[in-house]
Structures are given as C-alpha cells and as structure tokens.
Amino acid sequence: MGASVKKQQRRDPPPANALAKTTAPPTSTGKFTGLSLYPEEANYLLQRGALVVYLMPQAGEEAQALSVAGFTAMLFKDTRVSLACMEVYAFLKDQKLHPRRCLETMTASSSDDGRSVPRHLTEGEHCDVAFDVWKTVRVGVETSKTDDTIELSLAKPKAQKTKKLALVFRVAVCRFGDAPPNPRNLRRVVENSKARDLESGDDCAGADCRPQLTCSQIPVKLAVVHHDQSVLLFEINTTPFILP
C-alpha cells in the first residue's frame, strides 16, 4: 500500500510562498497593523486630534510625537505632496463629503496602489483632477408585507432606507496667488474626467454611480485655495454660451 494522504502531505515540500512569511516592521509605539494613510488623510486626522504621528526613533531613544506644524513642515519638503490639495481635502471632509484619490491614473505620476497623486494646477504643467468626491445618500427601497388572513385597503408599502456612496463631482485644485489656469487647461481637465468615466465602462452604472446621471454628466469643479486656507468652489462648464 502506498503512503497515506497525511504522510504524503508531510513529505511534500511546502510551497515557496509559505516559507516567505512577511514580518511586521519593528515599532516602539505599538503593534503594526499593516494599515496606511495618504498624507492628506493623516493630516486631516492629526489636525482634529484623532491621530498621533511618531518619528521612528534611533536606538536607545524614545519616540517623539509630531505636532501639526512639524508634520506640515515635513510634508512641505516632499515635492510629491500638494499642500493646496490637502487644504481642499480637509474642506470637503468638513462638508460631510468623502474625497478620494482617483482610481484610474490619467497622469504619469501615480502612487504605488495605482491611484493618481493629487496635484494642483500649475502653469506650464499638465495636471488632472485631484479627487473624486463622493457623498453618502439614502436610497429608499419599497417593501410590502402581505398577510394571508387580513387585508387592509389603507396599507402602504414601507420604504426602507439604505445608505450608499454616490459620486457627485470631481475637483481640480489651484492656488489663489498663482496664475489662473487658462481655458485650454480647464477643458483638458474636463475631457480627462469624461475619459475616465468611459474607461470605467459598466462599473460606473452600478450602485456607486451618481443617481439619475450618466457618467459623462459628472461635473468637474475648480477649488481655489486662498492664502488664509479658505476654499471656494466653482463648477467648470465647457458648453459654449449662446446669446439669445
């Protein structure tokens, strides 16, 4: 008789991926969870006291918590980070919206997970929309209950409310002190937004698409960031204006 299945499993060498077990990086502040945040997400949570950021200490040193100013100064030195986009992210979050990095990468600059890096519009440089902006909406699903023995003529179907995310607009970012973006750049931003919708195909027609609108109608707004960190939103319209 041949060896049993259990013995064969013991004799067979384990697969290569089973030997390469990932080890969590050493931390002195707590257990590594494997979760990560984008700079704009970490900055928003840090400003509201919901997150503490530590610098990795040297040997024999204690970890020091970064202040909001210290964290901002660190991001300021990183050329990949747009502080103007971070201000717009915080502004949209305060409006009960959910800004997210775009799923489809339309520019050469992208993050490791394939999402586009948010950049503000700069003269002489091609920039795309910074964020997809989503909103939590309630959708009513009518459910009727029937009884085999009793029928009420005044009975109405109950509307059960469910929550879901809907894409409401996309936002491009520019700074108030910079040269204003010319119409050609703004038109290109809108065209890129429409191209992103076409590439998504049938996925945009699912539960996460904006209700009662086709994907080509998702508006694009321009967020202007002032020196005092205030933000103004303007909707971009590429339809030519015709005088009556």
FENPEBEL-V20416 format. One record per pair of residues at least 12 apart in sequence whose C-alpha atoms are under 8 Angstrom apart, sorted by the first residue. I is the first residue (numbers start at 1). J is the second residue. D is the distance in whole Angstrom. If there is no record, write none. Layout:
I:J:D
I:J:D
//
This chain:
27:56:8
28:56:8
28:63:7
29:54:8
29:63:7
39:75:8
39:81:8
39:86:8
40:85:8
40:86:5
40:89:7
40:90:8
43:68:8
43:71:8
43:72:8
43:86:8
44:86:8
44:89:8
44:90:6
46:68:7
47:68:6
52:65:7
52:66:7
53:65:6
53:66:6
54:66:6
80:117:8
81:118:8
81:119:8
82:118:7
82:119:6
82:120:7
84:120:7
84:173:7
84:174:7
84:175:7
84:225:6
85:118:6
85:119:7
85:120:6
85:130:7
85:173:6
87:225:7
87:229:7
87:231:8
88:173:8
88:223:7
88:225:7
88:231:7
91:231:7
96:135:7
97:133:7
97:134:6
97:135:5
97:136:7
98:133:6
98:134:5
98:135:6
99:131:6
99:132:6
99:133:4
99:134:6
100:131:5
100:132:5
100:133:6
100:134:8
101:115:6
101:116:6
101:117:7
101:118:7
101:130:7
101:131:5
101:132:6
102:115:6
102:116:6
102:130:7
102:131:6
102:132:6
103:115:5
103:116:7
104:116:7
104:196:7
106:128:7
106:192:7
106:196:8
107:127:7
107:128:7
116:130:8
117:130:7
118:130:4
118:131:7
119:173:7
120:172:7
120:173:5
120:174:5
120:175:7
121:172:7
121:173:6
121:174:5
121:175:8
121:181:7
122:174:7
122:178:8
122:179:8
122:181:7
123:179:7
123:180:8
123:181:7
126:185:8
127:189:8
128:172:7
128:189:6
128:192:7
129:170:7
129:171:6
129:172:4
129:173:7
129:189:6
129:193:7
130:170:8
130:171:6
130:172:5
130:173:7
131:170:6
131:171:6
131:172:7
132:167:7
132:169:7
132:170:5
132:171:7
133:167:6
133:168:6
133:169:5
133:170:6
133:171:7
134:165:6
134:166:5
134:167:4
134:168:6
134:169:7
135:165:5
135:166:5
135:167:7
135:168:7
136:163:6
136:164:6
136:165:5
136:166:6
137:163:6
137:164:6
137:165:6
137:166:7
138:161:6
138:162:5
138:163:5
138:164:7
139:161:5
139:162:5
139:163:6
139:164:7
140:159:5
140:160:5
140:161:5
140:162:6
141:159:5
141:160:5
141:161:6
141:162:8
142:157:6
142:158:6
142:159:4
142:160:6
143:157:6
143:158:5
143:159:6
143:160:7
144:156:7
144:157:4
144:158:6
145:157:7
164:207:8
164:208:7
165:208:6
166:207:8
166:208:5
166:209:5
166:210:5
166:211:7
167:208:7
167:209:6
167:210:5
167:218:8
168:210:6
168:218:7
168:219:7
169:218:6
169:219:5
169:220:6
169:221:7
170:193:8
170:218:7
170:219:6
170:220:5
170:221:6
171:220:6
171:221:5
171:222:6
171:223:7
172:189:8
172:220:7
172:221:6
172:222:5
172:223:6
173:222:6
173:223:5
173:224:6
173:225:7
174:222:7
174:223:6
174:224:5
174:225:6
175:224:6
175:225:5
175:226:6
176:224:6
176:225:6
176:226:5
176:227:7
177:226:7
177:227:8
186:236:7
187:238:6
190:220:6
190:236:8
190:238:8
193:220:8
194:215:7
194:216:5
197:215:6
197:216:7
198:215:8
198:216:8
219:235:7
219:236:7
220:235:6
220:236:6
220:237:8
221:233:6
221:234:5
221:235:4
221:236:5
222:234:5
222:235:6
222:236:7
//
